[in-house]
Amino acid sequence: MSDEPTRAEVDQLTGATVLEFGAGWCPICQAARPLIDSALARRPELRHVRIEDGKGKPLGRSFRVKLWPTLILMRDGQEVGRVVRPTQPSDLAPVLAPAHD
């Protein structure tokens, strides 16, 4: 995959993937970084794709991302969970809860 995967590439991923949309300059993203990194460290089986989002970035638009950070849990190409602007560990439950396959 290139630095920014296409929607087709994302839709073809197998297993569980967390897409993280944000921007390096975004203060809310920066504030959430330790929380997100800590939570993802406890779920090493999850593929994590960090996506620099912004104007003219088609992947974020295809997922209707409006606020950063937005985390989307994909399972075999289907969205199964979404969290927008997490501020505490419990906020991440929809994208980090153990899979019930």
N, CA, C and O of each residue as an XYZ file, in Angstrom:
404
protein
N       0.841     -1.188      0.000
C       0.000      0.000      0.000
C       0.881      1.245      0.000
O       1.947      1.265      0.615
N       0.432      2.258     -0.681
C       1.159      3.522     -0.696
C       1.001      4.197      0.662
O       0.338      3.668      1.554
N       1.623      5.385      0.813
C       1.496      6.115      2.070
C       0.033      6.355      2.418
O      -0.371      6.194      3.570
N      -0.753      6.737      1.428
C      -2.186      6.893      1.638
C      -2.889      5.823      0.820
O      -2.937      5.908     -0.407
N      -3.438      4.814      1.496
C      -4.125      3.767      0.745
C      -5.376      4.314      0.065
O      -5.943      5.321      0.490
N      -5.788      3.641     -0.983
C      -7.039      4.002     -1.642
C      -8.191      3.336     -0.905
O      -7.980      2.431     -0.097
N      -9.397      3.781     -1.184
C     -10.565      3.141     -0.569
C     -10.644      1.674     -0.998
O     -10.996      0.813     -0.192
N     -10.321      1.388     -2.255
C     -10.349      0.008     -2.739
C      -9.357     -0.854     -1.954
O      -9.671     -1.990     -1.599
N      -8.161     -0.321     -1.682
C      -7.165     -1.084     -0.908
C      -7.667     -1.336      0.505
O      -7.513     -2.442      1.024
N      -8.260     -0.339      1.130
C      -8.782     -0.487      2.491
C      -9.909     -1.517      2.512
O      -9.966     -2.362      3.406
N     -10.794     -1.448      1.537
C     -11.926     -2.374      1.482
C     -11.486     -3.819      1.281
O     -12.234     -4.741      1.604
N     -10.282     -4.028      0.751
C      -9.793     -5.379      0.497
C      -8.964     -5.948      1.653
O      -8.565     -7.111      1.602
N      -8.697     -5.152      2.689
C      -7.922     -5.650      3.826
C      -8.712     -6.741      4.547
O      -9.916     -6.617      4.769
N      -8.006     -7.806      4.906
C      -8.655     -8.870      5.658
C      -8.312     -8.728      7.132
O      -7.282     -8.158      7.492
N      -9.184     -9.252      7.974
C      -8.965     -9.161      9.409
C      -9.369     -7.797      9.932
O     -10.090     -7.046      9.275
N      -8.888     -7.493     11.133
C      -9.261     -6.257     11.819
C      -8.208     -5.179     11.590
O      -7.012     -5.417     11.753
N      -8.670     -3.992     11.211
C      -7.800     -2.853     10.949
C      -8.409     -1.613     11.581
O      -9.604     -1.356     11.435
N      -7.581     -0.843     12.286
C      -8.020      0.446     12.800
C      -7.431      1.524     11.901
O      -6.214      1.660     11.783
N      -8.319      2.287     11.268
C      -7.905      3.448     10.477
C      -7.974      4.657     11.390
O      -9.004      4.907     12.017
N      -6.898      5.401     11.469
C      -6.858      6.603     12.303
C      -6.668      7.809     11.398
O      -5.611      7.986     10.791
N      -7.702      8.635     11.316
C      -7.653      9.846     10.499
C      -7.327     11.029     11.392
O      -7.928     11.199     12.453
N      -6.377     11.844     10.965
C      -6.008     13.027     11.727
C      -5.015     13.860     10.943
O      -4.809     13.649      9.748
N      -4.407     14.806     11.629
C      -3.395     15.666     11.024
C      -2.325     15.951     12.071
O      -2.628     16.150     13.248
N      -1.079     15.969     11.632
C       0.029     16.189     12.546
C      -0.021     17.523     13.268
O       0.467     17.643     14.392
N      -0.601     18.516     12.634
C      -0.657     19.850     13.230
C      -1.872     20.041     14.131
O      -1.988     21.072     14.794
N      -2.780     19.068     14.169
C      -4.044     19.185     14.908
C      -3.809     19.027     16.420
O      -3.374     17.961     16.855
N      -4.085     20.060     17.227
C      -3.839     19.955     18.670
C      -4.714     18.894     19.356
O      -4.285     18.286     20.337
N      -5.915     18.670     18.858
C      -6.764     17.633     19.457
C      -6.181     16.254     19.162
O      -6.216     15.367     20.015
N      -5.647     16.074     17.957
C      -4.982     14.812     17.607
C      -3.753     14.595     18.494
O      -3.525     13.495     18.998
N      -2.976     15.648     18.675
C      -1.772     15.550     19.509
C      -2.133     15.195     20.949
O      -1.442     14.401     21.587
N      -3.206     15.778     21.456
C      -3.628     15.493     22.830
C      -4.106     14.055     22.970
O      -3.920     13.443     24.022
N      -4.718     13.510     21.927
C      -5.242     12.142     21.979
C      -4.176     11.084     21.706
O      -4.391      9.906     21.994
N      -3.025     11.486     21.153
C      -1.992     10.532     20.741
C      -1.582      9.561     21.855
O      -1.571      8.356     21.605
N      -1.246     10.016     23.073
C      -0.843      9.058     24.115
C      -1.955      8.048     24.439
O      -1.680      6.866     24.643
N      -3.179      8.506     24.485
C      -4.312      7.630     24.770
C      -4.456      6.565     23.681
O      -4.605      5.381     23.982
N      -4.412      6.982     22.437
C      -4.563      6.060     21.308
C      -3.401      5.084     21.257
O      -3.611      3.881     21.101
N      -2.171      5.586     21.388
C      -0.996      4.714     21.339
C      -1.023      3.673     22.457
O      -0.709      2.505     22.231
N      -1.396      4.100     23.651
C      -1.458      3.184     24.788
C      -2.506      2.098     24.552
O      -2.255      0.920     24.805
N      -3.665      2.495     24.074
C      -4.740      1.529     23.832
C      -4.364      0.543     22.730
O      -4.612     -0.655     22.859
N      -3.771      1.038     21.654
C      -3.385      0.151     20.556
C      -2.252     -0.782     20.958
O      -2.161     -1.897     20.444
N      -1.394     -0.348     21.861
C      -0.299     -1.206     22.329
C      -0.838     -2.453     23.029
O      -0.190     -3.499     23.033
N      -2.019     -2.335     23.615
C      -2.631     -3.487     24.296
C      -3.362     -4.419     23.323
O      -3.831     -5.485     23.720
N      -3.458     -4.025     22.074
C      -4.137     -4.846     21.056
C      -3.220     -5.031     19.835
O      -3.553     -4.586     18.737
N      -2.058     -5.693     20.032
C      -1.082     -5.792     18.943
C      -1.589     -6.569     17.725
O      -1.002     -6.469     16.648
N      -2.653     -7.327     17.876
C      -3.181     -8.085     16.734
C      -3.939     -7.203     15.739
O      -4.217     -7.624     14.617
N      -4.270     -5.986     16.154
C      -4.973     -5.070     15.261
C      -3.988     -4.370     14.332
O      -2.984     -3.821     14.786
N      -4.270     -4.389     13.055
C      -3.495     -3.591     12.100
C      -3.899     -2.143     12.333
O      -5.086     -1.846     12.470
N      -2.932     -1.245     12.378
C      -3.203      0.181     12.613
C      -2.645      0.970     11.440
O      -1.458      0.882     11.125
N      -3.514      1.743     10.797
C      -3.098      2.569      9.665
C      -3.402      4.017     10.024
O      -4.564      4.403     10.150
N      -2.364      4.804     10.186
C      -2.518      6.232     10.489
C      -2.580      6.980      9.157
O      -1.703      6.816      8.310
N      -3.604      7.790      8.977
C      -3.834      8.480      7.716
C      -3.863      9.986      7.954
O      -4.694     10.501      8.701
N      -2.934     10.674      7.301
C      -2.895     12.137      7.355
C      -4.050     12.641      6.507
O      -4.052     12.486      5.285
N      -5.019     13.238      7.156
C      -6.231     13.664      6.471
C      -6.192     15.164      6.233
O      -5.385     15.871      6.837
N      -7.038     15.641      5.381
C      -7.121     17.071      5.127
C      -7.767     17.349      3.798
O      -8.266     16.446      3.127
N      -7.753     18.599      3.431
C      -8.373     19.049      2.185
C      -7.770     18.291      1.003
O      -6.551     18.166      0.883
N      -8.633     17.799      0.150
C      -8.168     17.096     -1.041
C      -7.751     15.662     -0.796
O      -7.179     15.032     -1.686
N      -8.021     15.128      0.383
C      -7.662     13.744      0.699
C      -8.910     12.871      0.526
O      -9.818     12.927      1.355
N      -8.964     12.075     -0.528
C     -10.192     11.352     -0.848
C     -10.566     10.249      0.138
O     -11.753      9.968      0.303
N      -9.602      9.619      0.795
C      -9.948      8.508      1.682
C     -10.803      8.989      2.852
O     -11.819      8.370      3.170
N     -10.406     10.076      3.489
C     -11.200     10.613      4.588
C     -12.591     11.011      4.146
O     -13.563     10.806      4.873
N     -12.691     11.582      2.950
C     -14.016     11.969      2.447
C     -14.879     10.737      2.198
O     -16.085     10.761      2.443
N     -14.259      9.653      1.710
C     -15.043      8.453      1.411
C     -15.637      7.837      2.681
O     -16.639      7.125      2.622
N     -15.009      8.119      3.833
C     -15.532      7.636      5.120
C     -16.327      8.722      5.848
O     -16.737      8.527      6.993
N     -16.544      9.856      5.196
C     -17.291     10.975      5.777
C     -16.677     11.453      7.099
O     -17.394     11.780      8.044
N     -15.338     11.488      7.149
C     -14.636     11.989      8.326
C     -14.772     13.503      8.351
O     -14.454     14.182      7.374
N     -15.245     14.021      9.467
C     -15.443     15.469      9.596
C     -14.611     16.072     10.727
O     -14.247     17.246     10.657
N     -14.307     15.302     11.755
C     -13.529     15.779     12.902
C     -12.361     14.832     13.142
O     -12.436     13.642     12.836
N     -11.283     15.379     13.693
C     -10.100     14.576     14.002
C      -9.868     14.535     15.496
O     -10.273     15.459     16.202
N      -9.244     13.516     15.988
C      -9.018     12.265     15.281
C     -10.306     11.443     15.195
O     -11.158     11.488     16.082
N     -10.417     10.701     14.114
C     -11.483      9.725     13.950
C     -10.827      8.375     13.748
O      -9.959      8.216     12.890
N     -11.249      7.397     14.549
C     -10.753      6.026     14.423
C     -11.901      5.159     13.939
O     -13.008      5.216     14.474
N     -11.626      4.356     12.923
C     -12.635      3.477     12.348
C     -12.101      2.054     12.380
O     -11.008      1.776     11.886
N     -12.884      1.158     12.965
C     -12.522     -0.255     12.967
C     -13.150     -0.910     11.748
O     -14.364     -0.870     11.550
N     -12.292     -1.512     10.939
C     -12.737     -2.252      9.763
C     -12.474     -3.734     10.022
O     -11.437     -4.109     10.570
N     -13.415     -4.551      9.625
C     -13.198     -5.996      9.703
C     -13.558     -6.566      8.331
O     -14.712     -6.516      7.904
N     -12.555     -7.103      7.660
C     -12.728     -7.668      6.316
C     -13.422     -6.674      5.382
O     -14.350     -7.032      4.656
N     -12.958     -5.420      5.412
C     -13.444     -4.416      4.491
C     -14.746     -3.734      4.874
O     -15.252     -2.905      4.117
N     -15.299     -4.067      6.036
C     -16.560     -3.464      6.479
C     -16.333     -2.658      7.748
O     -15.642     -3.112      8.660
N     -16.910     -1.466      7.809
C     -16.822     -0.661      9.025
C     -17.685     -1.298     10.104
O     -18.867     -1.571      9.892
N     -17.076     -1.532     11.271
C     -17.817     -2.142     12.378
C     -17.778     -1.291     13.649
O     -18.434     -1.631     14.633
N     -17.030     -0.206     13.642
C     -16.979      0.678     14.802
C     -16.314      1.987     14.446
O     -15.485      2.051     13.538
N     -16.688      3.044     15.177
C     -16.129      4.371     14.903
C     -16.090      5.158     16.200
O     -17.017      5.095     17.008
N     -15.006      5.902     16.391
C     -14.848      6.784     17.547
C     -14.321      8.119     17.028
O     -13.386      8.163     16.228
N     -14.931      9.197     17.493
C     -14.506     10.534     17.098
C     -14.038     11.283     18.341
O     -14.757     11.364     19.337
N     -12.846     11.820     18.273
C     -12.246     12.631     19.340
C     -12.292     11.966     20.720
O     -12.910     12.493     21.645
N     -11.638     10.812     20.853
C     -11.611     10.165     22.168
C     -10.818     10.988     23.176
O      -9.796     11.585     22.836
N     -11.297     11.017     24.420
C     -10.597     11.752     25.478
C     -10.266     10.871     26.671
O      -9.496     11.278     27.541
N     -10.833      9.671     26.728
C     -10.542      8.750     27.831
C     -10.561      7.319     27.296
O     -11.155      7.058     26.250
N      -9.919      6.394     28.003
C      -9.817      5.022     27.498
C     -11.162      4.393     27.130
O     -11.246      3.683     26.128
N     -12.200      4.633     27.903
C     -13.489      4.011     27.615
C     -14.070      4.483     26.284
O     -14.874      3.774     25.679
N     -13.675      5.672     25.821
C     -14.149      6.179     24.531
C     -13.729      5.262     23.377
O     -14.387      5.217     22.338
N     -12.637      4.542     23.570
C     -12.076      3.714     22.482
C     -12.705      2.327     22.386
O     -12.374      1.569     21.475
N     -13.600      1.983     23.301
C     -14.211      0.649     23.308
C     -14.813      0.241     21.959
O     -14.634     -0.908     21.554
N     -15.515      1.125     21.246
C     -16.099      0.688     19.970
C     -15.103      0.234     18.916
O     -15.469     -0.508     18.004
N     -13.863      0.661     19.022
C     -12.876      0.225     18.023
C     -11.815     -0.721     18.590
O     -11.041     -1.303     17.830
N     -11.773     -0.879     19.897
C     -10.731     -1.730     20.477
C     -11.265     -2.910     21.271
O     -10.482     -3.685     21.819
N     -12.574     -3.062     21.344
C     -13.133     -4.214     22.057
C     -12.681     -5.489     21.366
O     -12.577     -5.524     20.140
N     -12.415     -6.527     22.129
C     -12.000     -7.790     21.492
C     -13.026     -8.255     20.460
O     -14.233     -8.108     20.652
N     -12.529     -8.807     19.384
C     -13.406     -9.289     18.305
C     -14.219    -10.476     18.772
O     -13.749    -11.320     19.536
N     -15.447    -10.520     18.296
C     -16.335    -11.655     18.603
C     -16.638    -12.385     17.308
O     -17.778    -12.410     16.846
N     -15.603    -12.981     16.728
C     -15.770    -13.654     15.430
C     -16.350    -15.034     15.600
O     -16.558    -15.742     14.615
